[in-house]
């Protein structure tokens, strides 16, 4: 019995040590916020924004591969598969975050439906702009996203429509309460962690492009 107890204790310590080693290698702080690194970020990207805070940040020109729900013939799974096959076929390393594009609620609500945004596009970001070539690749379109300034808020939790809408409301309230910046385009939802990361560990940013107010 004592031998069995010792074996269980040794196994438990091994699991704890392995978990600690894993977290030590993957967890770091960025912009004052801790996060689990699932993949490298695009070159020149700023630090992440602390959870529940709002910052204005500029992003460099980034090469991106995008697919729409319509082109992929389905939602999250088909869009992800199209993009994953694209980077695998072209030997492009995976990066984080993944840009999840939502259609505005007014564009997705039918008669009798509750107004709710719908995930209608997904984008993988290249590590550098000298990788690959712009242009179509089956259902995927590769293009260079211009340098843009965003009002950004950080959030933690599952990548859900509900969390996206809450963060978006925070950004809109912040923009309404100041006079330096004005909205300049559609929002985006950046997920930094993969599907196997526990929901309470997942980190994301919701962003609205902005320009100096007149």
N, C-alpha and C positions, 0 to 999 in steps of 0.2 A: 504493500500500500504506500509506504514511504517512497519507494522507488518510482511508483507511478506519479505521485505528487511532485517529485523532483523533475520528472520528465515533462509534466504539464507546465511547471513553472519555467523550465528552460525553454520550452517551445514558445511560451507567452513572451518571455524576454526577447527571444529571437524575432518574433513578429513586431514587437514594439521597437526594437533596434532597427529593423528593416524599414519600418514606417518612418522613424525619425530620420534615417539616412535619405529616404526618398524625399521627405519634406524639406530637408536641408538643401538638397540639390535643386528643388523645383520652386520653393517659395522664396520670394524676395520682396523688397519694398520699392515702390515706384511712386513718386509724387506724394510720399507720406502714407501711402496705402499698401498693405500687403496683398499679394496675389500669387496664384499658382501659374507658372509658365507652362503653357501647352505647346507653344511654338515661338520662334523668333518673330519680332515685329518688323514691319517694313523699315528700311533704312531712313533715318532722319526723323522718325516719329517722336513726339514729345512724351513725357511721363504721363501715366494715367491720372485721372481726376479722382480725388477722394470721394468715398461713398456719401451721397446726399448733398454734396457741395456742387457749386456751379463755377466753372472757369471758362474763359475765352482763350482758345488755343489755335495756332496756325499749323497746318499740315502741308508737307511738301508735295510736289507732283508725284503721283503713285501709279504704277501700272497695275491694272486690275482685270480679272476675268469674271464676267457676270453672266447669269442665266436667269430668265424669267420663268414664272410658273407656267405660262402658256407654252414657251419653247420646250420646257422639260417634260410637259405633259403631266404635271402633278405638283404636289407641294414640297415640303421640306426634304423628304427622302429623295425623290427624283432630281430635285435641283442640286442637292449635295452630291449625288452620284455623278451627275453630268460634270460638275466642277472637279471632283476628285479624279475622274477618268481623264479629264483634260490635263491636269498638272502631272499625273502619272505618265501619260502619253508623251508629254513634252519635257519630262524630267525637270519640273519646276518644284522646288521645295515648298512644303506647306508652311504658312505663316499664320499668325494670329494678330488681330481679330478677324472674324468672318463678319461681313457686312450683310445684315438682314434687312431688306427693304420692304416697308409696309405701304400698301395703298391706303389713302385716307379713308376714314369710315364712310364718308359721303359717297365714295366710289364703289363700296362693296355691299352696302345695305340694300336689299331688295324690298319689295312690298311686304310689310308685316315683319321684317327682320329688325333686330336691334342693331343700331349702328356700331360696328366694331371694325377696327383696322384688320386687314388680311395680309399675311406674308405673301408677297407676290414676286420677290426677286431675291437672289443671293449672290454675293460677290466674294471671291478670294483675292487677296492682295499679294502681288509679287514682292519679293524681298528688295529688289532694285529695279530701276527702269531700263536696265540694259539686258534684262532677261526676256526671252521670247520676242514675239512680234505682234503689234496691234493688228486686229482684223478678226474675222469670224473663224470659228473652229467648231463646226457642227452647230449645236444649240448654244454654244458659248461664244460670247463676244469679248475680245480683249481690247482694252482701250486705256489711254492715259488720263487719269483724273487730275485736273488742274489743282495747283496750290489753292487751298481754301481755308478760311477762318471759321471756326465753329464755337458756338456756346455749347458747353459740354457738362453733363452731370454723370457721376459714377453711381452704380447700383450693384447690389449683390442679391443673388437668388436665381431661381430658374429663369430660363429665357422664354418668357410668356408674354402674351398680349397684354395681360393685366399689369405686369411690371413695366412694360414699355409705355403704356398709357400714363401710369403714375409718374414716371420720370419725365415724360413729355409735358405733363401738366406743370411739373416743377420748373422746367425750362421756360415755358410760356409765362408763368407767373413772374419769374425772374426778369424776363425781357420786358414785361409790362411795367415793372417797378423801376426801371432805369431808362436813361435817355441817350446813352452813348452808342448802343448797338441796335440795329434793326434786323429782323429776319430776312433772309435772302435765298430761300429755297426750301426743299423738302427735307424732313429729318431723316436720320439714319440710326440704326440700332447695331452696335458693335459687340459681338460676343467673343470673349477672349479665351474661353475654355471649351474643351471637347465634351461629348455626350456622357463620358464615363466619370466626369468630375461630379462630386456630390453637389446637389443644388445649393446648399448653404455656403459652399466654397466658390461658386461661380461668380465671376466678375464681368460686368458689362458697362458700356457707356452709351448714352443716348445723346445725340447731337443735332443741333439746328444750325445750318450755315447762316452767318451773319455778315453785315457790312456796317461801316460807320454810319450812324444816323445823320440825316441831313440837318 
